[in-house]
Amino acid sequence: MKKHLHFGLLLLLGITVTSCFNPSKPNYQYFPNMYEPVGYETYADSDAFANGIEAQIPVNGTIARGWQPYDYPDTNEGYEAAKVELVSPLANSEEDIATGKELYGIYCAVCHGKKGDGQGILMTREKFLGVPSYADREITPGSIYHVLMYGKNAMGSHAGQVNAKERWQIAQHVMQLREKLIK
């Protein structure tokens, strides 16, 4: 009799548990957001940060990793100061000059020409007019770096395309082109 009672209770428990099971819905999930992601709208307000902004503001006085401060402002005075004071930290090596030549071919030659004479393909097709020859201007590695950093006149900044070392490598190659044009 005891056996029948245990069997009956077990059967009743089994029926009760399976009667609550819905095959169209999954069972209980631990961390349900891992299985069913929440769709956030782009640029929507978020409660993720305590101060109510989209991202945290960096601590005052900190500098982002990999970023190097550039102390010359984007003005004519900053250009003139960079022209006189700014000196390349790179020694003139064949490897840096070769890299500078390659980068110059990618970013500069379309306007300034392969020889630096201002006769690039965009100039000859009259897409941009008045691109100067390097022989016509008094330039230094510092002024070239400054122009690559901020841009000048119709030329835009290339700081987003080339890093600090690459700007100095391009400056080395431009100075070589200028020497060839002056001779």
Secondary structure, 3 states (H helix, E strand, C coil): CHHHHHHHHHHHHHHHHHHCCCCCCCCCCCCHHHHCCCCCCCCCCCCCCCCCCCCCCCCCCCCCCCCCCCCCCCCHHHHHHHHHHCCCCCCCCHHHHHHHHHHHHHHCHHHHCCCCCCCCHHHHCCCCCCCCCHHHCCCCHHHHHHHHHHCECCECCCCCCCCHHHHHHHHHHHHHHHHHHHC
